[in-house]
Amino acid sequence: MLRDPRRPPRLGETIELGAARLRVVAAMPDGRPREIEVRFLRPLASETLLWMQWREHGYVPFRPPAAGESVVVPKLDIASALFG
């Protein structure tokens, strides 16, 4: 989301971050990532991680899914989030 648009991540690309590894597993027709897989280097329940989710007009606590579960985060209308 915040990567330089001149260097978009490509399908199959793996991006290493400090606490996680991200891989683009599906792309839109224009090449933008549609789906990513995130693998964390420590358990999601680790006290070293703080989970938040944007709702309405601010961040709220978020509980990551347990092992074997999944979660779909609703899409965000960025204009509404920024300007109400």
C-alpha angles and dihedrals in degrees: 000000000000099000120120105273088222088065105043117178112256131223108279094015117139119213118198117212127175097264102018148033118225126198127187105230100170134021138199118245089262091054099256114136113266097178133015132189116219122199115189121211092221133035115286089235091059113131088225090071125075115201121204134163130201112243126173101321106344149022121287130184115277129200113212117224120269120249110295093019128101136202133205113211112213116246117260127230097221095197091054092046093051102036105022 
